[in-house]
Amino acid sequence: MGLSRRDLMKKAGMAAVGTGLAGISLAMASQAIGAGEQQNKIPDLPWPYKKLDPEATAELAYAGYYKGACGYGVSNRL
């Protein structure tokens, strides 16, 4: 038995409604989870410059590569 156009539209509509409800419930849950926590204040711009030791930075970035690949190695050190 094949799938009729009407059945396809019903299933697509149910999927869209289900996706929308899931998105709304996840958004509400994330707000409820963070509601009791104090928000961290982002420092005002411009952020202060801190000079990095090139040798130490290179070593830590190299070691970080093996924890989570290229981007992790660089951003973990900075």
C-alpha positions in Angstrom: 0.0 0.0 0.0 1.4 3.3 -1.0 1.5 6.6 0.8 -1.2 9.1 -0.3 -0.6 12.8 -0.6 -3.1 13.4 2.2 -1.2 11.0 4.5 2.1 12.6 3.6 0.8 16.1 4.5 -0.6 14.8 7.8 2.7 13.2 8.8 4.7 16.3 7.7 2.3 18.5 9.7 2.7 16.3 12.8 6.4 16.3 12.4 6.5 20.1 12.2 4.3 20.5 15.2 6.3 18.0 17.2 9.6 19.8 16.3 8.1 23.2 17.3 6.9 21.8 20.6 10.2 20.2 21.3 12.0 23.5 20.5 9.7 25.5 22.8 10.1 23.0 25.7 13.9 23.0 25.3 14.0 26.8 25.4 11.8 26.8 28.5 13.9 24.2 30.2 17.2 26.1 29.5 15.6 29.3 31.0 14.5 27.3 34.1 17.9 25.7 34.6 19.8 29.0 34.4 17.1 30.9 36.4 18.7 30.3 39.9 22.3 30.9 38.8 24.0 34.2 39.0 25.0 35.5 35.5 28.7 36.1 34.9 29.4 39.7 34.0 31.4 40.2 30.9 34.3 42.6 31.4 34.0 45.9 29.6 35.8 46.4 26.3 38.7 46.8 25.5 39.9 43.7 27.3 43.3 44.1 28.8 46.2 42.7 26.8 48.3 40.0 28.4 51.6 39.1 26.9 52.0 35.3 26.4 55.2 33.3 26.5 55.6 31.9 22.9 57.4 28.7 24.1 54.9 27.9 26.8 51.9 28.7 24.6 53.3 26.5 21.8 53.8 23.5 24.2 50.4 23.8 25.7 48.7 24.2 22.3 50.6 21.2 21.0 49.5 19.1 23.9 45.9 20.3 23.6 45.8 19.1 20.0 45.8 15.5 21.3 42.9 16.2 23.7 40.4 17.6 21.1 42.1 18.3 17.8 43.3 21.5 16.1 40.8 24.2 17.3 40.7 22.8 20.8 44.5 23.0 21.1 44.7 26.6 20.1 41.7 27.9 22.0 42.5 25.9 25.1 45.8 27.8 25.5 44.4 31.2 24.9 
